[in-house]
Amino acid sequence: MTIKTGRTYVLGNEPAELSRLDRQAAAIERPTRMVLQAAGLTRGLRVLDLGTGLGHVARLVGELVGPEGAVVGVDQSGDALDVARRRIQESGASHVSFIEADVRSWRSESPFDAVVERLLLFHMADPVQVIQHHCRNLRAGGLFVAVEFDIGAARSEPRVQLADDALSWVMQAFTVAGASPRIGARIAMILRAAGLQDVTTFGVQAYLPPDDPAAAVLLGGVVRSLAPVITARGIATAEQIGVETLEQRIADELKQADAVLLLPTVAGAWGRLTDELRR
């Protein structure tokens, strides 16, 4: 996801950040698929993917709806969409396409069967308004599916000070930048507040053992992307972060403590559009 908030997209769109997004997408592909399937995305549906970024969710949705369906991904980052288009072209998934536009204002000429988003509302100042806007892109009875993080659920067990410090830096940096790092815990309530009916929700959390290299890579990677915000806002100093060695230090301390790293919960929620809300 590479959109902007009312300020700016805090993680940026540099090549290193796009690579981090690839790693993150791989780590949460399974729970995302679980949510999309549980919500009822099936073959033949026409689906809108909001904040598509590098196209990870659009590709996944494309697999679920098949070539008889269609997927349109919308994002305002031309750099990310260039990558997404190239990857889709290489895969031969001609039923997946992309549009460069601001998701807060873009409107479709014809309605979709479903609208999905992953880690978009996390960065939105008014997530309810964004959902209500895109309800106008849904047919009556259509499905809105949200997949969001609850970073507040992440921790190390037993406690590893550096890992917990890094998680705290991430939480504080997102918060001061105007994002909502705990939004996953409330995502069902947000969908209900937007007027959706029959809302269902569940969350999936990964437990990474100390010998899993992904633990330090995922945590250290997001701290690296957020480091300018962390230092500028006085959350931690560059010396405390030690960004060039951070991943290795986290890995070493997790192994020394024989500690598990619990990643942010991937929370999914979905609901249906009523005729009244579409009007």
Order of alpha helices (4+ residues) and beta strands (2+ residues): alpha-alpha-beta-alpha-beta-alpha-beta-beta-alpha-beta-beta-alpha-alpha-beta-beta-alpha-alpha-alpha-beta-beta-alpha
